[in-house]
Structure formats: structure tokens, C-alpha cells
Amino acid sequence: MRAPLVVAVDRLAELRGVSVTDEVVEIGAAVTLSEIAARLDGAVPLLDLLLPQFASVLIRNGATLGGNLGTGSPIGDTAPGLLALGASLVLVSSDGEREVALADYFTGYRRSVRTAGELIRAVRIPQPQPGLVGFTKIAKRRFDDISSVAVAFGLDVVDGVVAAARIGLGGVAATPIRALATEQALVGRPWPDVAAAADVLGGEGTPLDDHRASAAYRAAMLRQSLLKFAAENEVPA
């Protein structure tokens, strides 16, 4: 049987816009990751760190934010980065649009607040972005592999003290999550004095033992990721 009409959502102009203003960066859900890197041209530094570690060039030429987030996978690489940036999703249906914070989007393993009649239209990243950003991906292979653990950092350091912190995690729970306890442990502390916060980060989530990594290894990599991030960014730019 042949359908009388087929709509390729990745070709819809309404899903392929990219705009940068003083208030928000908006990226259409069907813009490929390779296009995002080229069209943003450095406007989102955290994505510049994240995207080169996403699979391979071949995959990035077809992969989209809408696809990566829409699957609801707990190990999708873009979700931790977008959580660290405080991103939200624009969901659209025949009833209209609504905006949902990404931190509130995931409800369970491959489950979300998106209804059967909704599409992800765009991702919105608020401005200004964090002044200090980082992305760590732990996998069996450096590139072209699924994450065992992914950690994204978005911090503001003012006069040597952490003024704000958002940390997104993948691979340590049934959904991508914010490391809320670690964020609280960082705010108000001198930078880069992160030893206590790193211990907190090592206890975030509910990591499992599987064929990619043990729970103990995942916890150790969480802790190490913050120590490494601080060591590489002792004096914020």
C-alpha cells in the first residue's frame, strides 16, 4: 500500500529556523547538528564543545535536536548540554504552541510530557549564557559511540565565587537530569575549590551496572569530571 500523502518533517521550513537575539537562541527541531554548528558560528560555546563529540560527521549530517530529544533516551548527548544551558522546548500541535523547560520535559524512561499530537518545533536557549562551560563524554571509544556518562557544565563565577551553576547529566538515571545537589554545593563557594562538590556529584543519580560501565565507574567519572573541569578552568575567562 502507498500512502496518498507523505510529509517529511525534516523538510518543513517551520522546523528549520535558527535565530540569535539578545534574549534567546532558537534552533529548529529539524536543523541537523552539522548545520547548527555552521549556522550558529560560535554563538553557543557549549554546543561547540558538545557537537564534535556526537557520533560521527556522517551521523551529524542527519541527526537533529528534535530527534535526539524526542526519543527520550537517557544517554542522548544533547540533553545534558541543553540542561546546563537552561533550555526549553517549543511543542506544537493543532491546538497551538506551548513552551516547556527541558528540565520538566522528561517524565520517565523514554517518556515525556509531549502528547501524541505534538511535535517538538524548536529548542530555546536563554541569553545570556553561562560564562564558564564544559562538556565531558565518557565512552568506550573517543568518537562514534554511545555515552556511558555525559556531563555538561554551565557556571557563572563572579569575583572568584560561583554565582550560578547548572549541571546536566546523562547515563546515570532513567532520564537526563540536573545535578541539583551539586549545583547547590557549588553556589557561593570559591572557584576552583570543588573537592566537596565533586564528592556530591559522585552520588548524583541512580547509575546502573550494564555492559557499558559499572555503577561504581559511572559514579567515579561523575566526580572526576568536575575535578577535571575545575583544573582546566582555574581562572575563568
N, C-alpha and C positions, 0 to 999 in steps of 0.2 A: 504493500500500500504506500502511496505517496501523499503526504500532507498537501492540502491546497495552498497553504501559505507557511513559509518558514521565516522567522525573524532571527538573524544572527545578532545577539545582544552586544557582541564586541564591536559591531559596526555602527551602533546607534550614536549619533552625534551628541545626544543628551548625556551620554555616559563617558564622553571622551574629552571633556574640557579640562584645562589646567589654568589656574589663575593665582596670582600672588598679589595681596594687598597689605596695607599696614595692619589690618585686623585679622586676616585669615589667609592661609594657603589652602586652596581647594583643588583636589585631584579627582578626576572622574574615575569611576569604578572600573571602566574598561580600557583605561590607558595602560599599556604594557609597562613593565618595570624598566625596560630599556628606554622607552620614550620618557618616562618620568625623570630618569637621570638626566637625559638630554634637555628636556623642556624646563625643568626647574633650574638647571645650571648653577647648582650650589646654594639655592635658596633654602634648602633644608639640610644642614650639615649632618644630622644623624642619619638621614637616608643615604647620604654619600658614603657613610661607613657601612651601612647595612646592606645595601643593594648589591655591591660586588661579591658579597658572601652568599647570596641567594642562588643556589643551584648553579647553573652554568649560563653562559651567554645565550645559548640556544633556547633554554627554558625562559630566561628573562625576556626574550623577544616575543613570547606569547603570554607569559604569566601576568596577572593583573592583581591589584589590591582587592577588587571585588571578589575575584576567585579565591584568593588566599584567605580572606576573612570569611567569605561565605561558606566555606567548607567547615568552619568551626573547629579546625584541628588545634589541639593544644601545643603542637610543635611547629605551627606556621611561623616563619621567621619575621614577617612584617608586624604581627600583633604586638610583640614586646616593644619594638621601636615606637610604634604609634601610641602605645600606652604611656611610654616615657615622655611623649610629646603632648599628652593630654588631648588626643584626637577624639573626634566624634564622627559618627556615620550619618549620612542623609539617606533615609529609607523612603522609597516612593511606591505608591500603588494607585489604583484608580480612585481611591478616596483622598489622595493628596500626599503631601510630604510630612515627615517628622524627623527630628534630629535626636539621636541617642548617643550619649557618651560611650565610647568604646569600653570603658571600664564597667558599664552596665549592660553591654550587649550580650556577652556570653552567659548562658544560664546553666550549662552542663556540658558533658562530653558531646561535641558536635551539635550542640543545641544553642539557640539564641532567641532573642525577643522578636526576631524577624518573622512575620507571619507568612503563610503560604502564598499570599497575593502580593508580597512586597519584593522589590529589588533594592540592592544597595546602589544608590545613584552616585554618591561621592564620599570622599573622606575629607574632613576639615581639620586642619591643624591650626590652633590659635597662635596669634602673634602677641608679644614677642616670644621667641622660642628660648629654651634654656641656654644659658651661656656656656655650659660645660656638658658635653655629650659624649657617649661612648657606646659601643656595641661589641659584645663578646659572644661568639658562637662556638660551642664545644660539639665536635662531631668526629666520627672515626676517620673521615677524610677531610682535608682542609676545605675543599670545594666540592660542589656537586653531590652533596649528601644531606640527609635529614639531620636536624639538630638532636643531640641528646639533651643539651641545655642551651638556652639562649637568654642573654641578659642585656637589657638596654638601660642606659643611664641618662637622665636629664636633670642637671643640678644648676642652681644659681648660687655662686659664692660671692659674698659681699664683705669687703674688709677682712678677708681671711676666715669668714664664718659661713657655714652653709645656711643660706636663707630659705631655700626651697629645694625639694627633691622629689622626683618621680622615677620609679624603677619598674620596668616591665619584665616579666619572667615568662619563659616558655619551656615546656618539657618537665615541669615539676608539679603539675596538678592536672585535673581533668579539663581545665580551660587555661588560656593565658591569663595571668593575674598581675596585679600590682603588689609589690613588696611593701605593704603599708607599714609594718612594724619597723622595717629597716629605714624607711623614709623618716619616720618619727625619731629614730635613733640618730639620724644624721643631722636633722634640722637643729640649728643652734650650737652645733659642735664646731670646733676649729677644723679647718681643712689644711692638710690631708690626714688628720687624726681619725682614722676609720676602723681601727682594730676592733673596738667593741661593736660597731655597727656591722662589721664583716661577720662576726660571730652570730649576730641576729639574722643576717641574710642566709647563713648556712642552715638555719632552722625554718626558713620560709617554705610554704607549700607542703605538698604531700607526695614527694617523689617516690617512684616505684622501681623495683628491680625488673629489668627486662633485658632483651638481647642487645640493646644499645649501650646500657650502662646500669650499674647498681645504684640503689638509692643513696648509699654512702658516698659513692663517687659524685653523684649529682650534687649532694649537699656540699661536698668539699669544693666542687667547682663554683658553686654559688659564692661561697666565702672567698675563694681565691680571685674571683672576677672583680670584686670590689677592691681588694688589695692591689691588684694589677692596675685597675683604673686610676686609683689614687696615686700609685707610683709613677704612672705615665703622665699625670696631670697635677704635679705638686704645686705649680704656680699657675692658676687659671689665666687664660689669655685676656 
